[in-house]
Amino acid sequence: MLVSSRRAGKPATLGERRRATMRVLVVEDEPTMLSALSDALTHERLVVDTALDGRDALGMVHVEQAYDLILLDLMMPHMDGLTFLRTIRSEGHAMPVLVLTARDLTNDKVSGLDAGADDYLTKPFDLDELLARVRALLRRNGNHKTSVLRAGAVELDTVTHVCRVHERTVTLATKEEQLLEYLLRNQGRIVPREELEDHLWDAKASLWSDTLRTHIRYLRAKLDTDPEHPLITTLRGLGYGIVAPSDKGDGHDS
């Protein structure tokens, strides 16, 4: 069990899209542990998908393709962790895998590492140690992009989570920051609504059309100093983007 835990966060849905926020898959058959891990990683501003067994996890990897990290329990129904690990490695998936298991035998550790695990942590473990190992593996994976993103007078540091507008610090909620980061990393194009919803929210949230629109409105209220030239452009019926003035569409509906 974890030494400490927080309220469980909701896992995000799957889909093919250009990514900004780091994305983690947690594979664990014990619901309480799964919820605690999901919540802890969500608190670290990671986007989290979850699976209760190796078979479901394999299907998610086949859809998502590009997880930045997998946390993997070994003892699971339907498809155990070692079989899952050997399968994704044989298919060429190279994302780092942190194995979490109650088995502390040397032979088990060797088997996990030989199957393609990048690190191994025995239950029970300290939450701070887990998060430190997660950060180390994400750094090692080399998927971190430029940490300071800019557009006009807006600057977002994705490491310190500080946003500034004309050098003035602006406080953003987690989803607002993730939305802004995604738009900043995709400057120059209109990002479809479905892509934003799929990347940043779970399936239930995607059913509520006002969820994304509300967060866009909140961001505009905090970021726009010139209402005549908003940072975030709307292309009616398609999506949102941060684009050059000459590329902006005519439809601005919030």
N, C-alpha and C positions, 0 to 999 in steps of 0.2 A: 504494500500500500504506500501511498504518498505520505510524506511527513506532514504536508499541508496541502490544502486544496481550496478552490474557489467555486462559486456557482458555475455550473456547466454552461459553456458557450454553444451556440448553434453552429453546426458544420455547414460549410458552403456547398453549393451545388457544383456539378461538373459541366464541362464544355470546352470546346476549342476556342481559344482567344489569346490575344497578346496580353502578357502578364505584367503586373507592376509589383504588387505586394507579394512577399514570399509565401509559398503555398506548401502546406504540410499534410501528409496523410497519416492518420493514426489508426493502427490495426490492433484491436484489443477486444477479446470476447467478454470481458467483465464490465458490465454497464457502468458501475460506479467509478471504476478506474478510467474507463473511456471518457466519461463526462469530466472527471477531474483533469485529465490530460488535455482535453479539448479546451476547457476553460483557461487553464494555465497558458496554453499557447496563444489563444485568442487575446488574452490579457497582454501578451508580448507583441500584439499587433500583427500577428500572422493570420493568414486565412487557412482554416482547418477543415479538412474532409475526414470522415470517420467510416470505419468498416468493422463489423463484428467477427469476421472470419477471413481467411486467406482467399477464399473463392470470390467473395464480394470485392475484396481489395484488388484482386487481379483484374476484374472487370473495370474497376475505377481507373487503374493504371492504364489500361488499354484505351479508355476514353480520354483521360487527362493528358497522358504522355509525358508531361513535364513537371512533375512534383519536384520541389527543391529539397525535400527530405521526407523519409518515411520512418515513423516510429512503429516497431513491429514486435508484438508478443509472439512467442514460439508455440505455446500450447493452446491450439484453437481447434474448433470442430471443422469438418468439411475439408479444409486444406490447412495443414499446420504451417507455422511460420517458416521452417526450413524449406519446405516444398515451394511455398510462395516465393521465397528469396531466390532459390535456385532457378525458378521459372523466369522471373523478371530479368535475372542476369543473363540467362541463356537467350533471352529475346533482345538483349542489347541495352536494357535500361540501366543507366549509370548513376542515377541519383543516389546520394548517400543514404544508408539505412542504419538506424540505431536500434539494436535489439534490446528489448525489455523482457526479462524472464525471471521466474522464481528459482530456476535451476542454476546453482552456483558451482557445478562440477566443471573441472578443467576441460574434460572431453566435450561437454556441451558448448563451452565457449569456443573451443577450437573448431567444432562443427559449424557453428554460426559464422565465424570469421572465414572459414574455408568456403562456405556457401556464398560469401559475398558481402557480409556485414562490414560496416566501417567502424562501428563501436559497439560496446556491450555494457549494459547496466543491469545489475541484479536487484530484484525487488526484495525487501522494501528499499526505496531510495529517497534521498533528500530532493525536494523540488528544485532548490537552487542549483544542485549539482546537475540535475537533468537539464535545466535551462541553459546552464553553462556549456554542457556538451552539445546541445542543439545549436547554440550560437557558434561554437567552434566548427561544427560540421557545415553549417551554412556558409561560414567564411571560407572554409576549405573548398567548398563546392564552386566558389568563384562566381556565383550568380548575382552578387551584389552589383548593382549599377551605380551610376553617379548618385551620390547621396544628397546633394544640394540641387534642387530643381528650380528653374526660374522662368517666369513669363511676365513681361512688362515689369510692373512694380511689385509683383508677388514673388516671394521666395519661400520654398519649403525645404527644410532639412529633414530628411527621412530617418536620420539616425537619432538626432536629439528631439525630433517631433516638434520642432519650433517653426511656426509660420509667421512671416513678416510681410507687411504691406507698407511700402514707403518707409522701411526701417521700423515700423511700429509692429510690435508683437500682437498677433491675433490668436485667440484660443479656438481650436477646432476640436469637435468631438471625434472619436475614433473613425466612424464611418465617413465623416466629412473629410478627414485627412486622407483616408484611403481613396475616396472618390477623387479628390484633388490630385493626389499622386498619380492615379491612373490616367487622368486627363493630361497632366503635365508630361508624363512619359509618352503619351500618344499625341503630342502637339502636331498640328498640321493636318489632322484628319478629323472628320466627324465620327465619333464612336457610337455605334448603334445602341439603342436603349437596352436591347436584349443582351448585348455583350457586357454592358455595365452591371445589369442586374445579375447576370449569371456569375460574374466574377466576384461581386461584393456582397451578395445576399443569398439566402437560402431559397428553396423552392416556394415556400409559403409567401415570403416577402415579394417574390417576383410576380405573384398573382395580384398584388395590390399596386395598381398603376401609379398611385400618388406617392409611393415610397421614394422612388428616385427623384421625382419632380420636387418633392418637399426638400430633400437634401440639396438639390441644385439651388433652390430658392434660399436656403439657409447660407450656402456658400456665397452666393451673390451678395447677400446682405452684409456678409463679413468682409468680402474681398473687393467689391467694386467701389471705387472712389469716384468714378465717372459713369453714371447710369447710361449716358449716350454711347459709351464704348465699353460694354461689359466684357470681362475677361472670358467668360464661358458663353459660347455661341450655341444657339438652338437651331437645328435644321428640322423644321416641322415635319413630324411623321417619321423621322429617322433617328435622331439622337442628339448628342451634345459633343462639343469639342472646344479646344483652345487653338484657334487658327489665326493666320495673318488677316488683317482687315480686308484685304482684297479678295480673300477666299470666303468671307462670311456670307452665309445665306440670308435670305430675306425674312425667313420665319423666326420670330422670337416670341415663344409662348410661355416662357418660364421653365 
